[in-house]
Amino acid sequence: MLLLLLLSLFLIVGANGSVLDNRVDDLWSDECSLPPGLRKEILSYQPVVEKIIRKVVGGDFKGETWRSLGKFVDKFGPRMAGSQSLEDAIDYMVGELANAGLHAYTEEANVTNWKRGYESATMLSPRKADLPILGLGSSVGTMRGGIMGEVVAVESFDELDALPDEAVKGKIVVYAPPWESYGKTVQYRSHGATRAAKKGASAALVRSVTPFSLSTLHTGYQDYEDGVRKIPVASVTVEDAMRLLRMYRRNETIRIHLEMNDVDKGVAKSRNTIGELQGRKENSSVVVVSGHLDSWDVGVGAMDDGGGAFIAWHAVKFLKALGLQPRRTIRAILWTGEEQGYWGARSYQANHSQTEKDEFNFFIESDIGTFTPTGMDFSGTKEAECIFREILQLLAPLNATQFASPVDGGPDISVWTDRGFPGASLLNKNEKYFWFHHSNADTMLVEDPDALDKCTAIFAAMSYVIADLSIEIPKNIKS
């Protein structure tokens, strides 16, 4: 009787958080011991989870996510924010979501509208050689006809800062840092132009942010600091960056001609694309399952983030096809404008800011690969983590019960998880993810049909169980 009373308390106050947070301390110990009734309820979902897995991985839906993604990227190619190809892709997806029997619609969002133009770099001395480049997002262009300058090559910001300003003024700074990790190495892409400009440089070239290269170029967003002169900045291959560093350290005088006709056209209108599986409960809270639909203008965005977007919406599509209607609504969101700084997610949050505390129960995203899945990572309260860990054990048939914290592959949902909403993202065997990231190598050859099936099954199973539980997932929202 006491257990029923406690579970009833979850139902009554789960959405507002404060009373629930006071109660969970009484219900869970430091060892994450769930009430027996709640654990039994979660275990009762094992048959439906296994049904979902069978249908997606080996049954009627086998290979469908991969085939659908292939058709999509072959039809639209790259989908840069501000481009017509992205807007055409959104229109197409609204139709696909509606054809799947979901409530399909869009919500307007502002995005950046940076356009890549003519880009060229040539080493003029000590010998002539072409230097393939890719401008970094938001980079300004050069003057008409380009600029010429001597090279200063460094491995780190500390090495640059140690140089006198006179040694850098008017020159082109080449960054050739060693690969440590994406999180560490990406700082040179993000802030390299500003740091070089502060020393008086005329432009910057940055080693592509990748651990492995076959002379591949990797683009990505870079961020100018307010009040600092904007200079052109582009990526070069790992091979060229290291070659320039070697030559510079041999005291060879290196001169480069750089021309870039990139331009920032301000802000454009785009849309987040949404497909809902309505819950049984009227005015229920929502479980969001998501990925972003936009990509960079190189490759076709099959991996970043076509795979994530397609396992998200196919998860909801397959639940609908199986006749599974959870207690709460599951909302597939295909974000727009992620690559330039989560523009779609930020617009969505602003549009839902007055209702979000009651509206959202849980957030799920995939944006760091859809290779063979191993589990999920999580952000949220300790009490929410205990529930999530127990649900995760239902994925044992897929050998995908690995747990990590906090969320690492959910940049769009960080708009909420950073403030205390519970959320999760996919863990997968993505050791080679940054080989292809933001490059022309991001194609369908990266995606494996069986891995996509398993990822889709995980998103379908986890979103369904979380949406159908008798309790809300606890949250502790920061103002």
Secondary structure, 3 states (H helix, E strand, C coil): CHHHHHHHHHHHHCCCCHHHHHHHHHHCCCCCCCCHHHHHHHHCCHHHHHHHHHHHHHCCCCCHHHHHHHHHHHHHCCCCCCCHHHHHHHHHHHHHHHHCCCEEEEEEEEEEEEECCCEEEEEEECCCEECCEEECECCCCCCCCCEEEEEEEECCHHHHHCCCHHHHCCCEEEECCCCCCHHHHHHHHHHHHHHHHHCCCCEEEEECCCCCCCCCCCCCECCCCCCCCCCCEEEECHHHHHHHHHHHHCCCCCEEEEEECCEEEEEEEEEEEEEEECCCCCCCCEEEEEEECCCCCCCCCHHHHHHHHHHHHHHHHHHHHCCCCCCCEEEEEEECCCCCCCHHHHHHHHHCCCCHHHHEEEEEECCCCCCCEEEEEEECCHHHHHHHHHHHHHHHHHCCCEEECCCCCCCCCHHHHCCCCCEEEEEECCCCHHHHCCCCCCCHHHCCHHHHHHHHHHHHHHHHHHHHCCCCCCCCCCC
